[in-house]
């Protein structure tokens, strides 16, 4: 009510009544630099949301398939049967780690049988060390897959606020430069320019906050999957040492 009463007083005194601008009107009326900043931030935001949707589905499926594979691993006693089941779980990282270890174990076992002098599987043929390296390599590959595109989210979270701040500073600078040209001391002369400039900061924060939250969430989920892969590797190596490397 006080705002409306002030507008009425301005009208009665013959002073110009400030016009109310919508957000889209402010964007259309902003300068080229500010508009370029806004479009860049919108691009960052759209790409970030696409990555968020993709990574959420990927990590959710990875967790689901890993849990399913661990259940299969402990229910079945035949490694060959478990290997066949792992082929159907191509997204589950734990299943891929098992495949790498199992296939290396088969290779070492075949090399032992084909060796004419019967070398020890734990010395000349590498033995458990080969299996360990294969599983570590597979773990690194799976973590790299899970971390793909997260760099863009981190970049958006860190850079978007500063890009928006640049647009704000530029817009405010232009607003005050226009004030000096018109030789006016009224706030009405700079208010639209300042409002246009502040939109850049708001859009920058709108792009950065979801990217930051999603990045932290995905990093935490990937750490959980990495721990699961490491724990499974230790369990599998213990089984291999007991039954194959005596």
DACORNOR-V179247 format. One record per residue. N is the residue number from 1. RES is the residue in three letters. OMEGA is omega in whole degrees, -180 to 180 (* if undefined). Layout:
n:N res:RES omega:OMEGA
n:N res:RES omega:OMEGA
This chain:
n:1 res:UNK omega:180
n:2 res:UNK omega:-179
n:3 res:UNK omega:179
n:4 res:UNK omega:179
n:5 res:UNK omega:178
n:6 res:UNK omega:178
n:7 res:UNK omega:179
n:8 res:UNK omega:178
n:9 res:UNK omega:179
n:10 res:UNK omega:-179
n:11 res:UNK omega:-180
n:12 res:UNK omega:-179
n:13 res:UNK omega:179
n:14 res:UNK omega:180
n:15 res:UNK omega:-180
n:16 res:UNK omega:179
n:17 res:UNK omega:-179
n:18 res:UNK omega:180
n:19 res:UNK omega:176
n:20 res:UNK omega:-177
n:21 res:UNK omega:172
n:22 res:UNK omega:-178
n:23 res:UNK omega:-180
n:24 res:UNK omega:178
n:25 res:UNK omega:179
n:26 res:UNK omega:179
n:27 res:UNK omega:-180
n:28 res:UNK omega:-177
n:29 res:UNK omega:-179
n:30 res:UNK omega:-179
n:31 res:UNK omega:-177
n:32 res:UNK omega:-179
n:33 res:UNK omega:-180
n:34 res:UNK omega:178
n:35 res:UNK omega:178
n:36 res:UNK omega:177
n:37 res:UNK omega:-180
n:38 res:UNK omega:180
n:39 res:UNK omega:178
n:40 res:UNK omega:179
n:41 res:UNK omega:176
n:42 res:UNK omega:177
n:43 res:UNK omega:177
n:44 res:UNK omega:-177
n:45 res:UNK omega:-179
n:46 res:UNK omega:179
n:47 res:UNK omega:179
n:48 res:UNK omega:179
n:49 res:UNK omega:175
n:50 res:UNK omega:178
n:51 res:UNK omega:179
n:52 res:UNK omega:180
n:53 res:UNK omega:-179
n:54 res:UNK omega:-178
n:55 res:UNK omega:179
n:56 res:UNK omega:179
n:57 res:UNK omega:-178
n:58 res:UNK omega:-177
n:59 res:UNK omega:178
n:60 res:UNK omega:179
n:61 res:UNK omega:178
n:62 res:UNK omega:179
n:63 res:UNK omega:-179
n:64 res:UNK omega:-179
n:65 res:UNK omega:177
n:66 res:UNK omega:177
n:67 res:UNK omega:179
n:68 res:UNK omega:-179
n:69 res:UNK omega:179
n:70 res:UNK omega:176
n:71 res:UNK omega:179
n:72 res:UNK omega:-177
n:73 res:UNK omega:-177
n:74 res:UNK omega:177
n:75 res:UNK omega:-177
n:76 res:UNK omega:-179
n:77 res:UNK omega:-177
n:78 res:UNK omega:-179
n:79 res:UNK omega:179
n:80 res:UNK omega:178
n:81 res:UNK omega:178
n:82 res:UNK omega:179
n:83 res:UNK omega:177
n:84 res:UNK omega:179
n:85 res:UNK omega:-178
n:86 res:UNK omega:180
n:87 res:UNK omega:180
n:88 res:UNK omega:-178
n:89 res:UNK omega:-173
n:90 res:UNK omega:-180
n:91 res:UNK omega:-178
n:92 res:UNK omega:-178
n:93 res:UNK omega:179
n:94 res:UNK omega:178
n:95 res:UNK omega:180
n:96 res:UNK omega:176
n:97 res:UNK omega:177
n:98 res:UNK omega:-179
n:99 res:UNK omega:180
n:100 res:UNK omega:180
n:101 res:UNK omega:-179
n:102 res:UNK omega:-179
n:103 res:UNK omega:176
n:104 res:UNK omega:177
n:105 res:UNK omega:177
n:106 res:UNK omega:-180
n:107 res:UNK omega:180
n:108 res:UNK omega:180
n:109 res:UNK omega:178
n:110 res:UNK omega:178
n:111 res:UNK omega:177
n:112 res:UNK omega:-179
n:113 res:UNK omega:-178
n:114 res:UNK omega:-179
n:115 res:UNK omega:-177
n:116 res:UNK omega:-177
n:117 res:UNK omega:177
n:118 res:UNK omega:179
n:119 res:UNK omega:177
n:120 res:UNK omega:-179
n:121 res:UNK omega:-178
n:122 res:UNK omega:-178
n:123 res:UNK omega:-174
n:124 res:UNK omega:-176
n:125 res:UNK omega:177
n:126 res:UNK omega:176
n:127 res:UNK omega:-174
n:128 res:UNK omega:178
n:129 res:UNK omega:177
n:130 res:UNK omega:179
n:131 res:UNK omega:179
n:132 res:UNK omega:180
n:133 res:UNK omega:180
n:134 res:UNK omega:-179
n:135 res:UNK omega:176
n:136 res:UNK omega:178
n:137 res:UNK omega:178
n:138 res:UNK omega:178
n:139 res:UNK omega:179
n:140 res:UNK omega:179
n:141 res:UNK omega:-179
n:142 res:UNK omega:178
n:143 res:UNK omega:178
n:144 res:UNK omega:177
n:145 res:UNK omega:-178
n:146 res:UNK omega:-178
n:147 res:UNK omega:-179
n:148 res:UNK omega:179
n:149 res:UNK omega:179
n:150 res:UNK omega:178
n:151 res:UNK omega:179
n:152 res:UNK omega:178
n:153 res:UNK omega:178
n:154 res:UNK omega:178
n:155 res:UNK omega:178
n:156 res:UNK omega:-179
n:157 res:UNK omega:-177
n:158 res:UNK omega:-173
n:159 res:UNK omega:-174
n:160 res:UNK omega:179
n:161 res:UNK omega:-179
n:162 res:UNK omega:175
n:163 res:UNK omega:176
n:164 res:UNK omega:178
n:165 res:UNK omega:176
n:166 res:UNK omega:178
n:167 res:UNK omega:179
n:168 res:UNK omega:180
n:169 res:UNK omega:180
n:170 res:UNK omega:-180
n:171 res:UNK omega:179
n:172 res:UNK omega:178
n:173 res:UNK omega:179
n:174 res:UNK omega:180
n:175 res:UNK omega:-180
n:176 res:UNK omega:174
n:177 res:UNK omega:176
n:178 res:UNK omega:178
n:179 res:UNK omega:179
n:180 res:UNK omega:180
n:181 res:UNK omega:-178
n:182 res:UNK omega:-179
n:183 res:UNK omega:179
n:184 res:UNK omega:179
n:185 res:UNK omega:-178
n:186 res:UNK omega:178
n:187 res:UNK omega:180
n:188 res:UNK omega:-179
n:189 res:UNK omega:-177
n:190 res:UNK omega:-176
n:191 res:UNK omega:179
n:192 res:UNK omega:180
n:193 res:UNK omega:178
n:194 res:UNK omega:178
n:195 res:UNK omega:178
n:196 res:UNK omega:-178
n:197 res:UNK omega:-177
n:198 res:UNK omega:178
n:199 res:UNK omega:-179
n:200 res:UNK omega:178
n:201 res:UNK omega:180
n:202 res:UNK omega:179
n:203 res:UNK omega:177
n:204 res:UNK omega:177
n:205 res:UNK omega:179
n:206 res:UNK omega:177
n:207 res:UNK omega:-173
n:208 res:UNK omega:-173
n:209 res:UNK omega:177
n:210 res:UNK omega:180
n:211 res:UNK omega:180
n:212 res:UNK omega:-180
n:213 res:UNK omega:179
n:214 res:UNK omega:180
n:215 res:UNK omega:180
n:216 res:UNK omega:179
n:217 res:UNK omega:-178
n:218 res:UNK omega:178
n:219 res:UNK omega:179
n:220 res:UNK omega:179
n:221 res:UNK omega:178
n:222 res:UNK omega:176
n:223 res:UNK omega:178
n:224 res:UNK omega:179
n:225 res:UNK omega:178
n:226 res:UNK omega:177
n:227 res:UNK omega:178
n:228 res:UNK omega:179
n:229 res:UNK omega:179
n:230 res:UNK omega:180
n:231 res:UNK omega:179
n:232 res:UNK omega:179
n:233 res:UNK omega:179
n:234 res:UNK omega:179
n:235 res:UNK omega:-179
n:236 res:UNK omega:179
n:237 res:UNK omega:176
n:238 res:UNK omega:178
n:239 res:UNK omega:-180
n:240 res:UNK omega:180
n:241 res:UNK omega:-179
n:242 res:UNK omega:-171
n:243 res:UNK omega:-175
n:244 res:UNK omega:-175
n:245 res:UNK omega:179
n:246 res:UNK omega:*
